[in-house]
Amino acid sequence: MSERGRVDGVGGGKVIPTDKRNFDTEAAFWDERPARIKLAKDVAGAISSQLALTQEMDVMDFGCGTGLLAVELQPLVRSVTCVDSSPGMLDILARKIADRNLDTMQTMLADCDRGDVLAGRYDLVVSCMTLHHVRDLPRLFGQLFNVVAPGGHLAIADLAPDDGRFHEDNTGVFHFGFDQSTLHGVFTDAGFQQVRDTNAAEVIKPDAEGETRRFSVFLMTGRKPLR
């Protein structure tokens, strides 16, 4: 059982989940929802419209899941490193990489909530619908800042405030969407500059009570200074 939290901090609200959501169990069926595939395409399009993607860019997809966003970005860049805390999700993605000969993609298992430290250097770090599952945002943003190359970018896509209605079960959800102006401050506190946001997508789905609703997804980007 989950509980709804007060409007607090960066998120539109917070909850303390009873346990961690089991994404390993969900992985086998993750790609069966057309809305998830459409969301990945929409977010990839928003990233491409805001940032100049080139074949010289190395990209990290943080919280990649089964790689829906990474697969969309892969043809546009040099390489994509796909990071997730769920071995089950990464197993599905590894099969995609092998079956489709996506030799510019690789997977990396990392759970920052449990103390894993991100490594490498990337021209662009992207993340889609992962941030609301992260408890300690300043700590994560410090890690993301460290792996972005000077002059590189961070691009985060996530929910606008949703009052806890997006998920049928809020287990593992720490933020009920994000107030963009406050999240802007998290970017700048971490050291990113030229922070801006735009509408990226709309998800139409039943809410926690079964009522069909429209949920807004924004894209926020920031640039790491050259020095």
TORLO-839717 format. One record per residue (C-alpha): residue number from 1; chain; x, y, z; residue in three letters. Coordinates in steps of 0.001 Angstrom, whole numbers. Layout:
BEGIN
<site resi="NUM" chain="A" xx="X" yy="Y" zz="Z" resn="ALA"/>
...
//
This chain:
BEGIN
<site resi="1" chain="A" xx="0" yy="0" zz="0" resn="MET"/>
<site resi="2" chain="A" xx="1263" yy="3480" zz="-841" resn="SER"/>
<site resi="3" chain="A" xx="384" yy="6783" zz="714" resn="GLU"/>
<site resi="4" chain="A" xx="-12" yy="10233" zz="-758" resn="ARG"/>
<site resi="5" chain="A" xx="2333" yy="12885" zz="514" resn="GLY"/>
<site resi="6" chain="A" xx="2141" yy="16618" zz="971" resn="ARG"/>
<site resi="7" chain="A" xx="3232" yy="19097" zz="-1680" resn="VAL"/>
<site resi="8" chain="A" xx="6848" yy="19508" zz="-720" resn="ASP"/>
<site resi="9" chain="A" xx="10295" yy="20316" zz="-2068" resn="GLY"/>
<site resi="10" chain="A" xx="11036" yy="19886" zz="-5746" resn="VAL"/>
<site resi="11" chain="A" xx="8203" yy="17531" zz="-6564" resn="GLY"/>
<site resi="12" chain="A" xx="4546" yy="18334" zz="-6840" resn="GLY"/>
<site resi="13" chain="A" xx="4333" yy="16022" zz="-3811" resn="GLY"/>
<site resi="14" chain="A" xx="6270" yy="13219" zz="-2155" resn="LYS"/>
<site resi="15" chain="A" xx="5584" yy="9759" zz="-817" resn="VAL"/>
<site resi="16" chain="A" xx="7654" yy="7300" zz="1148" resn="ILE"/>
<site resi="17" chain="A" xx="7119" yy="3995" zz="-649" resn="PRO"/>
<site resi="18" chain="A" xx="6622" yy="790" zz="1286" resn="THR"/>
<site resi="19" chain="A" xx="9239" yy="-944" zz="-866" resn="ASP"/>
<site resi="20" chain="A" xx="11096" yy="-523" zz="-4109" resn="LYS"/>
<site resi="21" chain="A" xx="9088" yy="-1116" zz="-7265" resn="ARG"/>
<site resi="22" chain="A" xx="10055" yy="-4384" zz="-8930" resn="ASN"/>
<site resi="23" chain="A" xx="11031" yy="-3299" zz="-12428" resn="PHE"/>
<site resi="24" chain="A" xx="12658" yy="-6702" zz="-13027" resn="ASP"/>
<site resi="25" chain="A" xx="9208" yy="-8296" zz="-12959" resn="THR"/>
<site resi="26" chain="A" xx="7731" yy="-5630" zz="-15240" resn="GLU"/>
<site resi="27" chain="A" xx="10551" yy="-5742" zz="-17786" resn="ALA"/>
<site resi="28" chain="A" xx="9195" yy="-8602" zz="-19898" resn="ALA"/>
<site resi="29" chain="A" xx="5974" yy="-6680" zz="-20602" resn="PHE"/>
<site resi="30" chain="A" xx="7331" yy="-3121" zz="-20569" resn="TRP"/>
<site resi="31" chain="A" xx="7258" yy="-2543" zz="-24323" resn="ASP"/>
<site resi="32" chain="A" xx="3695" yy="-3802" zz="-24745" resn="GLU"/>
<site resi="33" chain="A" xx="2176" yy="-383" zz="-24027" resn="ARG"/>
<site resi="34" chain="A" xx="2103" yy="1714" zz="-27214" resn="PRO"/>
<site resi="35" chain="A" xx="1991" yy="4878" zz="-25088" resn="ALA"/>
<site resi="36" chain="A" xx="5501" yy="4158" zz="-23800" resn="ARG"/>
<site resi="37" chain="A" xx="6849" yy="3783" zz="-27314" resn="ILE"/>
<site resi="38" chain="A" xx="5144" yy="7012" zz="-28402" resn="LYS"/>
<site resi="39" chain="A" xx="6518" yy="8840" zz="-25369" resn="LEU"/>
<site resi="40" chain="A" xx="10069" yy="7767" zz="-26218" resn="ALA"/>
<site resi="41" chain="A" xx="9656" yy="8990" zz="-29787" resn="LYS"/>
<site resi="42" chain="A" xx="8188" yy="12301" zz="-28628" resn="ASP"/>
<site resi="43" chain="A" xx="10970" yy="12875" zz="-26095" resn="VAL"/>
<site resi="44" chain="A" xx="13642" yy="11977" zz="-28655" resn="ALA"/>
<site resi="45" chain="A" xx="12077" yy="14508" zz="-31003" resn="GLY"/>
<site resi="46" chain="A" xx="12061" yy="17170" zz="-28292" resn="ALA"/>
<site resi="47" chain="A" xx="15719" yy="16513" zz="-27491" resn="ILE"/>
<site resi="48" chain="A" xx="16629" yy="16735" zz="-31173" resn="SER"/>
<site resi="49" chain="A" xx="14764" yy="20016" zz="-31514" resn="SER"/>
<site resi="50" chain="A" xx="16494" yy="21586" zz="-28491" resn="GLN"/>
<site resi="51" chain="A" xx="20035" yy="20248" zz="-28925" resn="LEU"/>
<site resi="52" chain="A" xx="22207" yy="19632" zz="-31971" resn="ALA"/>
<site resi="53" chain="A" xx="22871" yy="15889" zz="-32037" resn="LEU"/>
<site resi="54" chain="A" xx="25892" yy="14750" zz="-34039" resn="THR"/>
<site resi="55" chain="A" xx="27760" yy="11573" zz="-34913" resn="GLN"/>
<site resi="56" chain="A" xx="30625" yy="12741" zz="-32682" resn="GLU"/>
<site resi="57" chain="A" xx="28543" yy="12600" zz="-29495" resn="MET"/>
<site resi="58" chain="A" xx="28729" yy="9978" zz="-26758" resn="ASP"/>
<site resi="59" chain="A" xx="25465" yy="9782" zz="-24820" resn="VAL"/>
<site resi="60" chain="A" xx="24392" yy="8274" zz="-21508" resn="MET"/>
<site resi="61" chain="A" xx="20729" yy="7325" zz="-21007" resn="ASP"/>
<site resi="62" chain="A" xx="20218" yy="7259" zz="-17233" resn="PHE"/>
<site resi="63" chain="A" xx="17304" yy="5067" zz="-16141" resn="GLY"/>
<site resi="64" chain="A" xx="17097" yy="3616" zz="-19621" resn="CYS"/>
<site resi="65" chain="A" xx="14665" yy="785" zz="-18879" resn="GLY"/>
<site resi="66" chain="A" xx="14347" yy="-1377" zz="-21977" resn="THR"/>
<site resi="67" chain="A" xx="16060" yy="1284" zz="-24073" resn="GLY"/>
<site resi="68" chain="A" xx="13065" yy="2827" zz="-25817" resn="LEU"/>
<site resi="69" chain="A" xx="14580" yy="6320" zz="-25815" resn="LEU"/>
<site resi="70" chain="A" xx="18140" yy="5099" zz="-26385" resn="ALA"/>
<site resi="71" chain="A" xx="17119" yy="3198" zz="-29521" resn="VAL"/>
<site resi="72" chain="A" xx="15535" yy="6375" zz="-30915" resn="GLU"/>
<site resi="73" chain="A" xx="18697" yy="8406" zz="-30270" resn="LEU"/>
<site resi="74" chain="A" xx="21197" yy="5759" zz="-31349" resn="GLN"/>
<site resi="75" chain="A" xx="21202" yy="6520" zz="-35112" resn="PRO"/>
<site resi="76" chain="A" xx="21848" yy="10222" zz="-34420" resn="LEU"/>
<site resi="77" chain="A" xx="24958" yy="9935" zz="-32210" resn="VAL"/>
<site resi="78" chain="A" xx="28232" yy="8021" zz="-31946" resn="ARG"/>
<site resi="79" chain="A" xx="27399" yy="5855" zz="-28948" resn="SER"/>
<site resi="80" chain="A" xx="24803" yy="5366" zz="-26214" resn="VAL"/>
<site resi="81" chain="A" xx="25606" yy="3928" zz="-22784" resn="THR"/>
<site resi="82" chain="A" xx="22384" yy="2706" zz="-21206" resn="CYS"/>
<site resi="83" chain="A" xx="22330" yy="2814" zz="-17395" resn="VAL"/>
<site resi="84" chain="A" xx="19684" yy="1272" zz="-15162" resn="ASP"/>
<site resi="85" chain="A" xx="19335" yy="-252" zz="-11701" resn="SER"/>
<site resi="86" chain="A" xx="17166" yy="-3136" zz="-12958" resn="SER"/>
<site resi="87" chain="A" xx="18986" yy="-6215" zz="-14300" resn="PRO"/>
<site resi="88" chain="A" xx="15700" yy="-7370" zz="-15824" resn="GLY"/>
<site resi="89" chain="A" xx="15312" yy="-4205" zz="-17870" resn="MET"/>
<site resi="90" chain="A" xx="18929" yy="-4385" zz="-19011" resn="LEU"/>
<site resi="91" chain="A" xx="18509" yy="-8041" zz="-20029" resn="ASP"/>
<site resi="92" chain="A" xx="15663" yy="-7059" zz="-22369" resn="ILE"/>
<site resi="93" chain="A" xx="17747" yy="-4225" zz="-23775" resn="LEU"/>
<site resi="94" chain="A" xx="20784" yy="-6487" zz="-24246" resn="ALA"/>
<site resi="95" chain="A" xx="18640" yy="-8774" zz="-26381" resn="ARG"/>
<site resi="96" chain="A" xx="17546" yy="-5824" zz="-28520" resn="LYS"/>
<site resi="97" chain="A" xx="21144" yy="-4756" zz="-28975" resn="ILE"/>
<site resi="98" chain="A" xx="22153" yy="-8268" zz="-30061" resn="ALA"/>
<site resi="99" chain="A" xx="19118" yy="-8929" zz="-32269" resn="ASP"/>
<site resi="100" chain="A" xx="19363" yy="-5573" zz="-34074" resn="ARG"/>
<site resi="101" chain="A" xx="23169" yy="-5386" zz="-34228" resn="ASN"/>
<site resi="102" chain="A" xx="23181" yy="-2092" zz="-32346" resn="LEU"/>
<site resi="103" chain="A" xx="26920" yy="-2236" zz="-31759" resn="ASP"/>
<site resi="104" chain="A" xx="27158" yy="1447" zz="-30759" resn="THR"/>
<site resi="105" chain="A" xx="25048" yy="750" zz="-27652" resn="MET"/>
<site resi="106" chain="A" xx="26117" yy="-812" zz="-24367" resn="GLN"/>
<site resi="107" chain="A" xx="24466" yy="-1436" zz="-20993" resn="THR"/>
<site resi="108" chain="A" xx="25652" yy="-542" zz="-17491" resn="MET"/>
<site resi="109" chain="A" xx="24089" yy="-1705" zz="-14207" resn="LEU"/>
<site resi="110" chain="A" xx="24155" yy="1031" zz="-11547" resn="ALA"/>
<site resi="111" chain="A" xx="21930" yy="1841" zz="-8568" resn="ASP"/>
<site resi="112" chain="A" xx="22768" yy="5324" zz="-7333" resn="CYS"/>
<site resi="113" chain="A" xx="20229" yy="5039" zz="-4503" resn="ASP"/>
<site resi="114" chain="A" xx="22385" yy="2251" zz="-3102" resn="ARG"/>
<site resi="115" chain="A" xx="25662" yy="4099" zz="-3466" resn="GLY"/>
<site resi="116" chain="A" xx="26850" yy="3227" zz="-6966" resn="ASP"/>
<site resi="117" chain="A" xx="28863" yy="5994" zz="-8617" resn="VAL"/>
<site resi="118" chain="A" xx="28431" yy="6874" zz="-12278" resn="LEU"/>
<site resi="119" chain="A" xx="31581" yy="6826" zz="-14380" resn="ALA"/>
<site resi="120" chain="A" xx="32686" yy="7954" zz="-17824" resn="GLY"/>
<site resi="121" chain="A" xx="32464" yy="11211" zz="-19754" resn="ARG"/>
<site resi="122" chain="A" xx="29560" yy="12043" zz="-22058" resn="TYR"/>
<site resi="123" chain="A" xx="28635" yy="14874" zz="-24377" resn="ASP"/>
<site resi="124" chain="A" xx="24984" yy="14401" zz="-23458" resn="LEU"/>
<site resi="125" chain="A" xx="23200" yy="12695" zz="-20569" resn="VAL"/>
<site resi="126" chain="A" xx="19487" yy="12055" zz="-21039" resn="VAL"/>
<site resi="127" chain="A" xx="16830" yy="10648" zz="-18748" resn="SER"/>
<site resi="128" chain="A" xx="13144" yy="10010" zz="-19355" resn="CYS"/>
<site resi="129" chain="A" xx="10540" yy="9438" zz="-16633" resn="MET"/>
<site resi="130" chain="A" xx="13176" yy="8339" zz="-14130" resn="THR"/>
<site resi="131" chain="A" xx="13647" yy="11397" zz="-11951" resn="LEU"/>
<site resi="132" chain="A" xx="10407" yy="10974" zz="-9988" resn="HIS"/>
<site resi="133" chain="A" xx="11750" yy="7600" zz="-8806" resn="HIS"/>
<site resi="134" chain="A" xx="14908" yy="9180" zz="-7320" resn="VAL"/>
<site resi="135" chain="A" xx="14883" yy="10097" zz="-3642" resn="ARG"/>
<site resi="136" chain="A" xx="17972" yy="12333" zz="-3387" resn="ASP"/>
<site resi="137" chain="A" xx="17968" yy="14720" zz="-6353" resn="LEU"/>
<site resi="138" chain="A" xx="20933" yy="16943" zz="-5367" resn="PRO"/>
<site resi="139" chain="A" xx="23149" yy="13891" zz="-4932" resn="ARG"/>
<site resi="140" chain="A" xx="22108" yy="12464" zz="-8300" resn="LEU"/>
<site resi="141" chain="A" xx="22585" yy="15790" zz="-10073" resn="PHE"/>
<site resi="142" chain="A" xx="26070" yy="16033" zz="-8609" resn="GLY"/>
<site resi="143" chain="A" xx="26880" yy="12686" zz="-10208" resn="GLN"/>
<site resi="144" chain="A" xx="25300" yy="13649" zz="-13520" resn="LEU"/>
<site resi="145" chain="A" xx="27272" yy="16903" zz="-13560" resn="PHE"/>
<site resi="146" chain="A" xx="30491" yy="14939" zz="-13032" resn="ASN"/>
<site resi="147" chain="A" xx="29943" yy="12663" zz="-16032" resn="VAL"/>
<site resi="148" chain="A" xx="28862" yy="15409" zz="-18450" resn="VAL"/>
<site resi="149" chain="A" xx="31824" yy="16662" zz="-20454" resn="ALA"/>
<site resi="150" chain="A" xx="32636" yy="20397" zz="-20316" resn="PRO"/>
<site resi="151" chain="A" xx="30327" yy="22079" zz="-22813" resn="GLY"/>
<site resi="152" chain="A" xx="28022" yy="19055" zz="-22776" resn="GLY"/>
<site resi="153" chain="A" xx="24359" yy="18907" zz="-21839" resn="HIS"/>
<site resi="154" chain="A" xx="21920" yy="17249" zz="-19457" resn="LEU"/>
<site resi="155" chain="A" xx="18388" yy="16641" zz="-20759" resn="ALA"/>
<site resi="156" chain="A" xx="15697" yy="15450" zz="-18345" resn="ILE"/>
<site resi="157" chain="A" xx="12139" yy="14547" zz="-19376" resn="ALA"/>
<site resi="158" chain="A" xx="9603" yy="14027" zz="-16612" resn="ASP"/>
<site resi="159" chain="A" xx="6104" yy="14759" zz="-15398" resn="LEU"/>
<site resi="160" chain="A" xx="4619" yy="18118" zz="-14597" resn="ALA"/>
<site resi="161" chain="A" xx="2876" yy="18042" zz="-11170" resn="PRO"/>
<site resi="162" chain="A" xx="342" yy="15204" zz="-11301" resn="ASP"/>
<site resi="163" chain="A" xx="-1035" yy="15006" zz="-7723" resn="ASP"/>
<site resi="164" chain="A" xx="48" yy="11377" zz="-7554" resn="GLY"/>
<site resi="165" chain="A" xx="-2440" yy="10299" zz="-10210" resn="ARG"/>
<site resi="166" chain="A" xx="-106" yy="9127" zz="-12985" resn="PHE"/>
<site resi="167" chain="A" xx="802" yy="5769" zz="-11444" resn="HIS"/>
<site resi="168" chain="A" xx="-1743" yy="3171" zz="-10460" resn="GLU"/>
<site resi="169" chain="A" xx="587" yy="2291" zz="-7565" resn="ASP"/>
<site resi="170" chain="A" xx="2898" yy="4934" zz="-6120" resn="ASN"/>
<site resi="171" chain="A" xx="5332" yy="2429" zz="-4674" resn="THR"/>
<site resi="172" chain="A" xx="8812" yy="3724" zz="-5491" resn="GLY"/>
<site resi="173" chain="A" xx="7556" yy="7189" zz="-6479" resn="VAL"/>
<site resi="174" chain="A" xx="9248" yy="9972" zz="-4518" resn="PHE"/>
<site resi="175" chain="A" xx="7889" yy="12981" zz="-6421" resn="HIS"/>
<site resi="176" chain="A" xx="4406" yy="13586" zz="-7809" resn="PHE"/>
<site resi="177" chain="A" xx="5762" yy="15419" zz="-10834" resn="GLY"/>
<site resi="178" chain="A" xx="7972" yy="18500" zz="-10738" resn="PHE"/>
<site resi="179" chain="A" xx="7518" yy="22214" zz="-10570" resn="ASP"/>
<site resi="180" chain="A" xx="9759" yy="23370" zz="-13401" resn="GLN"/>
<site resi="181" chain="A" xx="10886" yy="26586" zz="-11723" resn="SER"/>
<site resi="182" chain="A" xx="12090" yy="24676" zz="-8653" resn="THR"/>
<site resi="183" chain="A" xx="13745" yy="21936" zz="-10720" resn="LEU"/>
<site resi="184" chain="A" xx="15496" yy="24715" zz="-12630" resn="HIS"/>
<site resi="185" chain="A" xx="17156" yy="25535" zz="-9319" resn="GLY"/>
<site resi="186" chain="A" xx="18346" yy="21941" zz="-8906" resn="VAL"/>
<site resi="187" chain="A" xx="20034" yy="22201" zz="-12316" resn="PHE"/>
<site resi="188" chain="A" xx="21739" yy="25486" zz="-11469" resn="THR"/>
<site resi="189" chain="A" xx="22743" yy="24371" zz="-7969" resn="ASP"/>
<site resi="190" chain="A" xx="24511" yy="21403" zz="-9562" resn="ALA"/>
<site resi="191" chain="A" xx="26437" yy="23782" zz="-11838" resn="GLY"/>
<site resi="192" chain="A" xx="24473" yy="23668" zz="-15094" resn="PHE"/>
<site resi="193" chain="A" xx="23909" yy="26866" zz="-17063" resn="GLN"/>
<site resi="194" chain="A" xx="21585" yy="27947" zz="-19883" resn="GLN"/>
<site resi="195" chain="A" xx="18770" yy="25929" zz="-18272" resn="VAL"/>
<site resi="196" chain="A" xx="15523" yy="25947" zz="-20201" resn="ARG"/>
<site resi="197" chain="A" xx="12416" yy="23810" zz="-20488" resn="ASP"/>
<site resi="198" chain="A" xx="9800" yy="23015" zz="-23086" resn="THR"/>
<site resi="199" chain="A" xx="6772" yy="20786" zz="-23455" resn="ASN"/>
<site resi="200" chain="A" xx="7922" yy="17398" zz="-24725" resn="ALA"/>
<site resi="201" chain="A" xx="4899" yy="15106" zz="-24780" resn="ALA"/>
<site resi="202" chain="A" xx="1448" yy="14341" zz="-23502" resn="GLU"/>
<site resi="203" chain="A" xx="428" yy="10983" zz="-22076" resn="VAL"/>
<site resi="204" chain="A" xx="-3259" yy="10045" zz="-22115" resn="ILE"/>
<site resi="205" chain="A" xx="-4057" yy="7231" zz="-19706" resn="LYS"/>
<site resi="206" chain="A" xx="-6335" yy="6238" zz="-16828" resn="PRO"/>
<site resi="207" chain="A" xx="-5304" yy="7783" zz="-13539" resn="ASP"/>
<site resi="208" chain="A" xx="-5129" yy="5999" zz="-10180" resn="ALA"/>
<site resi="209" chain="A" xx="-8950" yy="6171" zz="-9927" resn="GLU"/>
<site resi="210" chain="A" xx="-9503" yy="4876" zz="-13456" resn="GLY"/>
<site resi="211" chain="A" xx="-10449" yy="8244" zz="-14986" resn="GLU"/>
<site resi="212" chain="A" xx="-8797" yy="9005" zz="-18324" resn="THR"/>
<site resi="213" chain="A" xx="-6535" yy="12036" zz="-17937" resn="ARG"/>
<site resi="214" chain="A" xx="-3917" yy="13963" zz="-19851" resn="ARG"/>
<site resi="215" chain="A" xx="-483" yy="14154" zz="-18224" resn="PHE"/>
<site resi="216" chain="A" xx="2129" yy="16650" zz="-19412" resn="SER"/>
<site resi="217" chain="A" xx="5780" yy="15689" zz="-19810" resn="VAL"/>
<site resi="218" chain="A" xx="8367" yy="18462" zz="-20040" resn="PHE"/>
<site resi="219" chain="A" xx="11986" yy="18464" zz="-21186" resn="LEU"/>
<site resi="220" chain="A" xx="14530" yy="20469" zz="-19211" resn="MET"/>
<site resi="221" chain="A" xx="18053" yy="20974" zz="-20520" resn="THR"/>
<site resi="222" chain="A" xx="21188" yy="22540" zz="-19096" resn="GLY"/>
<site resi="223" chain="A" xx="24758" yy="23016" zz="-20270" resn="ARG"/>
<site resi="224" chain="A" xx="27927" yy="22312" zz="-18294" resn="LYS"/>
<site resi="225" chain="A" xx="30365" yy="25242" zz="-18502" resn="PRO"/>
<site resi="226" chain="A" xx="33550" yy="24760" zz="-20493" resn="LEU"/>
<site resi="227" chain="A" xx="35545" yy="25714" zz="-17370" resn="ARG"/>
//
